[in-house]
């Protein structure tokens, strides 16, 4: 999908994570076909090597026409859960914009 861009930050790239992001992205793009790009930024906020709990972050930005961009950011210790939660937040915002006839 050429509309999806994944930035890995300092997170190790794996096929499983990449596949999960692609699957979640498909549904987002189905609901927002006018979108020009979906940026997914994955990052480590607090690594296992530092004190405290390992924390990761997911930032999703959906670019839409007429500056109607949608953005969400999630942080936690389960990357797959964060990707799912970010997808749900983006879909909720898309639905809200559609209900108000903004997209």
Rosetta blueprint (number, residue, H / E / L):
1 X L
2 X L
3 X L
4 X E
5 X E
6 X E
7 X E
8 X L
9 X L
10 X L
11 X L
12 X L
13 X L
14 X L
15 X H
16 X H
17 X H
18 X H
19 X H
20 X H
21 X H
22 X H
23 X H
24 X H
25 X H
26 X H
27 X H
28 X H
29 X H
30 X H
31 X H
32 X L
33 X L
34 X L
35 X L
36 X L
37 X E
38 X E
39 X E
40 X E
41 X E
42 X E
43 X E
44 X E
45 X E
46 X E
47 X L
48 X L
49 X L
50 X L
51 X L
52 X L
53 X L
54 X L
55 X E
56 X E
57 X E
58 X E
59 X E
60 X E
61 X E
62 X E
63 X E
64 X L
65 X H
66 X H
67 X H
68 X L
69 X L
70 X E
71 X E
72 X E
73 X E
74 X E
75 X E
76 X E
77 X L
78 X L
79 X H
80 X H
81 X H
82 X H
83 X H
84 X H
85 X H
86 X H
87 X H
88 X H
89 X H
90 X H
91 X H
92 X H
93 X H
94 X H
95 X H
96 X H
97 X H
98 X H
99 X H
100 X L
101 X L
102 X L
103 X L
